[in-house]
Amino acid sequence: MTYNEALTYIHSICWKGSKLGLDRTRELLGKLGNPEKQLKFIHIAGTNGKGSCAAMLSSILEEAGYHTGLYTSPFINRFNERMQIDHQCIPDDELAELTEYIRPFADGMEDSPTEFELITALAMVYFARHKCDIVVLEVGMGGELDSTNIIDVPEAAVIMAMGLDHVKELGPTMADIARAKAGIIKEGGDVVIYGGNPEADPVFEEVCAQRSAKLHKADFSAIVPGPFGLDGQSFSYGAWKDLQIPLVGVYQMRNAAVVLETVQVLRGKGWHISDAAVASGLKNTRWPARFEVLRRDPVFIVDGGHNPHGIRATAESLQRLFPGKKFTFVTGVMADKDVESILGLIVPLADQFFTVRPDNPRAMSAEELADRIRAMGAKATPCESVAAGVARAVEAEGKDGVACALGSLYMSGDVRACFQ
């Protein structure tokens, strides 16, 4: 099997079963010898900030000398980004070989696995074969019924910032969504939460009490911001002083505080993570398309914010970096998102919009999105491609302006490609 044949097979897998839950993943991993049983994990759920938290933690663990796996979704430029070891993506030939190995087991199942379930199983085999010391494992959606939740008690379960997203699948209220994400809390485990959500936090506290799990919460009042600019930011948090992160979004200091609380939990379990490893790991974190500065003349930022909670954080960062400024936005969204709320947060900041259709079957057309923006009183021009929208935005802003592409992670790779 070639690399392209492997990707074709992976993406051709469709939902054929009628059962919800983890049965398919358990069956497939059982056929593969349960590779997940050979591994230790940090399991990360939440609405926003999962990927940034995972990137920071994996960078810190690598700096501490641990052979570290990283499992995230979706990818930005190449599929291989979804599974990495020590910051290196799975090689094309190994992805092809592992897919060929797993295929007969998956094809032989009466209830076929979904694409995400297949990829999760593939990643588990990959990490086990390479004898990772620890794997930073990002939930795909929700938590309780997500295929990553087949693992035993992790070294830490981390639940990041909460917002209303995937309500069709997880439930209409914040408490419903919190209960789904609380599914990663296991008996006797350690749980670190972002906190600050009056509807979600009581759910996490209740589930921790039911399962005799120890709850840890980040203390955002202990964050002392330092210098902040297009090259990154510095901050102090409790005993940690003058830490630097290259991630520009103002929300990243809060994500980093959750990471530092998780480091404390790991230290309590015998993981040797020095202060120097923490500082170096944070400073060397790389996480594309999360308020990433792609050029300076004009400034062009791409951010993967794709729900109201995430867009609000993006707007906060833009206003802090460029107070009083109006922006040109390149925007594309999934039709099943809360489009009105997303637009309501950025229309007041906009000079104009160039709308695009991300490369995803769920995406809203550029024309419909432009119509919705115009109905809210803003200027919007539909473009035939992401590249065309980026080019129009750069031209419109000249040398001294600021443009920002946002609305969907699915278009971030195309945006980044315009500047590479």
C-alpha positions in Angstrom: 0.0 0.0 0.0 1.3 3.5 -0.9 0.9 6.6 1.2 -1.9 7.9 -1.1 -3.6 4.5 -1.1 -3.5 4.6 2.7 -5.1 8.0 2.8 -7.8 7.0 0.3 -8.6 4.0 2.5 -8.7 6.0 5.7 -11.0 8.6 4.2 -13.3 6.1 2.6 -14.3 4.6 5.9 -17.9 5.5 6.7 -20.3 5.0 9.6 -22.1 1.7 9.0 -23.0 0.8 12.5 -26.1 1.7 14.5 -24.5 1.5 18.0 -23.2 4.6 19.8 -20.3 4.2 22.2 -16.8 2.6 22.3 -17.6 -0.9 21.2 -16.1 -0.6 17.7 -12.8 0.9 19.0 -12.5 -1.7 21.7 -13.1 -4.5 19.3 -10.5 -3.2 16.8 -7.9 -2.5 19.4 -8.6 -6.0 20.9 -7.8 -7.5 17.5 -4.6 -5.5 17.4 -3.4 -6.7 20.8 -4.6 -3.7 22.9 -1.6 -1.5 22.2 -3.1 1.3 24.3 -2.5 -0.9 27.4 1.3 -0.4 26.9 1.1 3.4 27.1 0.6 6.2 29.6 -1.6 9.2 28.7 -2.5 12.8 29.4 -6.1 13.0 28.1 -7.4 16.4 27.0 -11.0 17.4 26.4 -12.8 20.8 26.2 -14.4 23.2 23.6 -11.4 25.4 22.9 -7.7 25.3 23.8 -7.3 21.5 23.6 -4.7 21.6 20.8 -2.7 24.5 22.4 -2.6 22.7 25.7 -1.5 19.5 24.0 1.2 21.3 22.1 2.6 23.0 25.2 2.5 19.8 27.3 4.2 17.7 24.7 6.9 20.3 24.2 7.6 20.4 28.0 7.7 16.6 28.2 10.1 16.4 25.3 12.4 19.0 26.9 12.2 16.9 30.1 13.7 14.0 28.1 10.6 11.9 27.7 9.8 10.1 24.4 6.5 11.8 23.8 3.6 11.0 21.5 1.0 13.6 20.4 -2.4 12.9 18.9 -4.5 15.8 17.7 -7.2 16.7 15.2 -7.8 18.1 12.7 -4.6 18.6 10.7 -3.6 21.9 9.2 -1.4 21.1 6.2 -0.9 17.3 6.1 -2.7 14.3 7.6 0.5 13.1 9.2 0.4 16.0 11.7 -2.3 14.1 13.6 0.2 11.7 15.2 3.7 12.8 16.1 6.5 11.5 18.3 9.0 14.1 19.7 7.6 16.7 17.4 8.1 14.6 14.2 5.1 13.6 12.2 4.6 10.0 11.3 6.6 9.2 8.1 4.6 8.6 4.9 5.9 5.0 4.5 5.1 4.1 8.1 1.6 5.4 7.8 1.1 3.3 4.7 2.6 0.2 6.3 0.5 0.6 9.5 -2.7 1.2 7.5 -2.0 -2.0 5.4 -1.5 -3.9 8.7 -4.7 -2.6 10.3 -7.0 -2.9 7.2 -7.8 -6.6 7.4 -8.7 -6.3 11.1 -11.0 -3.3 10.4 -12.5 -4.9 7.2 -13.3 -8.1 9.2 -15.5 -6.3 11.7 -19.2 -6.8 11.3 -19.8 -3.2 12.6 -17.2 -1.2 10.7 -15.2 1.5 12.5 -15.6 5.2 11.7 -12.8 7.1 10.2 -11.8 8.7 13.6 -12.0 5.3 15.3 -9.7 3.8 12.6 -7.2 6.7 13.0 -7.2 6.4 16.8 -6.4 2.7 16.6 -3.7 3.4 14.0 -2.1 6.0 16.4 -2.2 3.6 19.3 -0.3 1.0 17.3 2.2 3.7 16.2 2.9 5.0 19.7 3.2 1.5 21.2 5.6 0.3 18.5 7.9 3.2 19.3 7.6 2.7 23.0 6.5 6.2 23.9 7.0 7.1 27.5 3.8 9.1 27.5 1.2 10.2 24.9 -0.6 13.5 24.9 -4.1 12.5 23.6 -6.6 15.1 22.4 -10.3 14.1 22.4 -11.9 14.3 19.0 -15.4 15.4 20.2 -17.1 15.3 23.6 -15.4 12.8 25.8 -17.5 10.0 27.2 -18.2 8.4 23.8 -15.1 9.6 22.0 -12.9 6.8 20.7 -9.9 8.1 22.7 -11.8 7.3 25.9 -11.0 3.6 25.6 -7.8 4.3 27.7 -7.4 3.3 31.3 -6.9 6.0 34.0 -4.6 8.6 32.5 -1.8 10.4 34.4 -4.0 13.4 34.1 -7.4 14.2 32.6 -7.5 17.8 31.4 -10.7 19.7 30.5 -10.1 23.0 28.8 -12.3 26.0 28.2 -16.0 25.3 27.8 -18.4 26.7 25.2 -21.5 25.8 23.3 -20.4 23.7 20.3 -21.5 20.4 18.8 -24.8 20.8 20.5 -26.5 18.4 18.1 -24.3 15.6 19.2 -23.6 16.5 22.9 -26.8 18.3 24.0 -28.3 21.7 24.0 -27.1 23.0 27.4 -23.8 23.7 28.9 -24.4 21.1 31.6 -25.1 18.5 28.9 -21.8 19.3 27.1 -19.9 19.4 30.4 -21.3 15.9 31.3 -20.2 14.5 27.9 -16.7 15.9 28.5 -16.6 14.8 32.1 -16.8 11.3 30.6 -12.9 11.3 30.5 -12.8 11.5 34.3 -12.0 8.0 35.6 -12.1 6.3 39.0 -9.3 7.6 41.3 -7.7 9.8 38.6 -6.4 13.4 38.7 -8.4 16.0 36.8 -7.2 19.5 35.9 -9.9 21.9 34.7 -9.7 25.4 33.1 -12.7 26.4 35.2 -14.5 29.6 35.4 -17.8 28.3 33.9 -20.6 28.5 36.4 -22.7 25.9 34.6 -19.9 23.4 33.7 -17.8 23.5 36.9 -20.4 22.0 39.2 -20.7 19.0 36.8 -17.0 18.4 36.9 -17.0 18.6 40.7 -19.9 16.2 41.0 -18.4 13.6 38.6 -15.0 13.9 40.4 -16.8 13.3 43.8 -18.7 10.3 42.3 -15.5 8.7 40.9 -13.1 9.6 43.8 -11.1 11.7 41.4 -9.0 14.6 42.7 -9.9 18.0 41.1 -7.3 20.7 40.3 -8.3 24.1 38.9 -6.2 26.8 37.3 -6.0 30.0 39.2 -6.2 32.8 36.6 -5.9 35.5 39.3 -2.3 34.3 39.8 -1.4 35.2 36.2 0.8 38.3 36.0 1.1 39.4 32.3 4.4 40.7 30.9 5.4 42.1 27.5 3.0 41.2 24.7 3.4 41.6 21.0 3.5 39.9 17.6 6.5 37.8 18.5 4.8 36.3 21.6 4.2 37.1 25.2 5.6 36.6 28.7 3.9 36.0 32.0 4.4 34.8 35.6 2.2 32.3 37.3 2.6 31.6 41.0 6.2 30.4 41.6 6.9 30.4 37.9 8.4 33.8 36.8 8.9 35.4 33.4 7.8 32.5 31.3 7.7 33.0 27.5 5.4 31.6 24.9 5.6 32.3 21.2 1.8 31.9 20.9 0.3 35.4 20.5 -3.4 35.0 21.5 -4.1 36.6 24.8 -6.0 33.5 25.8 -2.8 31.4 25.6 -1.7 32.6 29.1 -4.8 31.0 30.6 -4.1 27.8 28.6 -0.6 27.8 29.8 -1.8 28.1 33.4 -3.8 24.9 32.9 -0.6 23.3 31.5 1.4 24.4 34.6 -1.2 22.9 36.9 -1.0 19.7 34.9 2.8 19.7 35.3 2.4 19.9 39.1 0.1 16.8 38.9 2.7 14.9 36.9 5.4 15.8 39.3 3.3 14.4 42.1 3.2 11.1 40.2 7.0 10.9 39.9 7.6 12.5 36.5 10.8 14.4 36.5 10.0 17.8 34.9 12.4 20.6 35.9 11.6 24.3 35.9 14.1 24.6 33.1 12.2 22.0 31.0 9.0 23.9 31.7 10.4 27.2 30.6 12.2 25.8 27.6 9.2 23.7 26.6 6.8 26.7 26.7 9.2 28.9 24.8 9.7 26.3 22.0 6.0 25.5 21.6 4.8 25.5 18.0 1.1 25.3 17.2 0.1 26.6 13.7 -3.1 28.5 12.9 -3.8 29.6 16.4 -3.6 33.4 16.2 -0.5 32.8 14.0 1.2 35.8 12.4 2.0 35.0 8.8 3.4 38.3 7.6 4.0 41.9 8.8 3.4 44.2 5.8 0.5 44.2 6.1 0.1 42.2 9.3 -1.8 39.0 8.4 -3.0 36.7 11.1 -4.7 33.3 10.8 -6.7 31.9 13.6 -8.7 28.6 13.8 -11.5 30.1 15.9 -14.7 28.4 14.7 -17.3 28.8 17.5 -18.5 31.9 19.5 -16.2 31.1 22.5 -13.2 30.8 20.3 -14.0 33.9 18.1 -14.6 36.0 21.3 -11.0 35.1 22.3 -9.7 36.1 18.9 -11.5 39.4 19.0 -10.0 40.0 22.5 -6.5 39.4 21.1 -7.0 41.7 18.1 -8.3 44.5 20.2 -5.4 44.2 22.7 -2.8 44.1 19.9 -4.4 46.8 17.8 -6.6 49.0 20.0 -9.1 51.1 18.0 -8.2 49.5 14.7 -10.7 48.2 12.1 -9.7 44.9 10.3 -10.2 43.1 7.0 -11.4 39.6 7.6 -11.1 36.6 5.3 -13.9 34.4 6.6 -15.3 30.9 5.9 -17.5 28.9 8.2 -19.2 25.5 8.5 -22.9 25.8 7.9 -23.8 23.9 11.1 -22.0 26.4 13.3 -23.7 29.3 15.2 -22.9 31.7 12.3 -25.0 34.6 13.6 -23.2 34.6 17.0 -19.8 34.3 15.3 -20.5 37.2 13.0 -21.9 39.3 15.8 -18.6 39.2 17.5 -16.4 40.3 14.6 -18.7 42.6 12.5 -18.1 45.5 15.0 -14.4 45.1 14.4 -14.5 44.9 10.6 -13.7 47.3 7.9 -14.7 44.7 5.3 -15.0 41.0 4.7 -13.8 38.7 1.9 -15.8 35.5 2.2 -14.6 32.0 1.1 -15.8 28.4 1.2 -13.5 26.1 3.2 -12.7 22.8 1.6 -15.2 20.7 3.5 -18.6 19.3 2.6 -20.2 21.0 5.6 -19.0 24.5 4.6 -21.3 27.4 3.8 -20.9 28.9 0.4 -19.0 32.2 0.1 -22.1 33.9 -1.4 -24.5 32.9 1.4 -21.9 34.0 4.0 -21.5 37.3 2.3 -25.3 37.8 2.2 -25.5 37.2 5.9 -22.7 39.7 6.6 -24.4 42.3 4.5 -27.6 41.8 6.3 -25.7 42.8 9.5 -24.6 46.1 7.9 -21.1 45.2 6.9 -19.3 45.2 3.5 -18.6 41.6 2.2 -17.2 40.3 -1.1 -17.5 36.6 -2.0 -14.3 35.1 -3.5 -13.9 32.0 -5.6 -11.1 30.5 -3.4 -9.2 30.9 -0.1 -6.2 32.1 -2.1 -8.2 34.7 -3.9 -9.7 35.9 -0.5 -6.2 36.2 1.0 -4.9 38.1 -2.0 -7.8 40.6 -1.9 -7.3 41.1 1.8 -3.6 41.8 1.5 -4.2 44.2 -1.4 -6.9 46.0 0.5 -4.8 46.5 3.7 -1.7 47.9 1.9 1.6 48.0 3.9 0.3 49.2 7.2 -3.0 47.5 7.7 -4.1 44.3 9.6 -6.0 41.4 8.1 -7.2 38.2 9.8 -8.4 34.9 8.4 -10.8 33.0 10.7 -13.9 30.9 11.0 -12.7 27.4 10.4 -9.6 25.3 11.0 -10.4 23.5 7.7 -9.3 26.5 5.7 -6.2 27.4 7.8 -3.9 25.2 5.8 -4.9 26.9 2.6 -4.3 30.3 4.2 -0.9 29.3 5.4 0.0 27.9 2.0 -0.4 31.4 0.5 2.5 32.6 2.6 4.9 29.6 2.3 
